[in-house]
Amino acid sequence: MAKATSTKSAKVAKKAGAKRVAAKPRLLSGGNPQIAKGYGNAPVQAYIAAMPGWKRDVGRRLDALIVRTVPDVRKAVKWNSPFYGVEGQGWFLSFHCFTKYVKVAFFRGASLRPVPPGESKQQEVRYLDIHEGDVLDEARLAKWIRQAAALPGWKRAVGERLDALIARSVPDVRKAVKWNSPFYGVEGQGWFLSFHCYTAFVKVAFFRGASLRPPPPVASKQPEVRYLDIREGVAIDEAQLADWIGQASALPGWTP
């Protein structure tokens, strides 16, 4: 009796194991594989293995080309897409499956030469769409990858965009660095804005943010202060930011 039970248990275990092996990642809209967020090569290879049809070969070629071009590349899967980056500089490239093509995103693509052809709503981002049967220009791709990997990290790009947007919105803005953060103000009115780098985001502080309309989204322990947290890969609404900056610069500022 014990032997029969043992044999049955072994069969059940074997069947369950076979089911786990056979299980495939779910394909989302456009045939994009659903892969849990993870860091390192393993989740990226799981994503590529699950890419449907001709797209799998494109994924393998892209991955191999990136590794050859940037041997110490960091890898991760975020938002069901493989990400590639450089330690201390952030992510420079990702790709994603759509119904008729694989979209390669260069996060600082506007700084590449020549600029990749696909435009984005995000000023700095550029795309390359690879369709079935397209001939991959690997030499051109490798050149873009090499340039992208050498560019400063995403936080510096955010800082440059913020500084430029503030200067355009308030041409006579005053600047300073206090407490290891850049401050922006108006002569005779005090400071209206600052930003600071944290591990996962750049925090923009509006010192009179509670008086802005609409108020910036993040509350502070100080009733008048409101924050905007900018995270990697998240689109910056420059029109809304410019509106807040314009309102903030017209208010009496903060004086330490």
Number of C-alpha atoms within 10 A of each C-alpha: 6 7 8 9 10 11 12 12 12 12 12 12 12 12 12 12 12 11 11 10 9 9 9 13 16 12 15 12 11 14 18 23 23 20 21 15 14 16 15 15 15 13 21 25 18 18 22 23 17 21 24 16 10 13 25 17 14 20 23 15 14 19 20 13 17 21 16 12 17 18 11 12 18 17 24 22 24 16 13 21 22 27 23 24 21 20 10 9 15 19 24 26 23 20 21 23 25 17 12 13 18 23 17 19 22 26 25 24 28 20 17 18 12 11 16 21 12 15 16 14 10 16 15 18 21 22 21 19 18 18 17 12 7 10 8 13 8 12 10 13 17 17 14 22 22 16 16 24 23 13 18 15 21 21 21 14 15 18 17 11 16 19 16 12 17 20 16 12 17 18 10 12 17 14 16 12 10 9 7 10 11 15 20 22 25 20 10 9 14 18 26 26 25 21 21 17 16 11 7 11 16 20 17 20 21 27 24 23 28 20 17 18 11 11 17 21 12 14 15 14 7 10 11 14 20 22 21 19 17 17 17 15 12 8 13 16 10 14 10 12 17 17 14 21 22 15 16 24 23 13 18 16 21 14 11 5
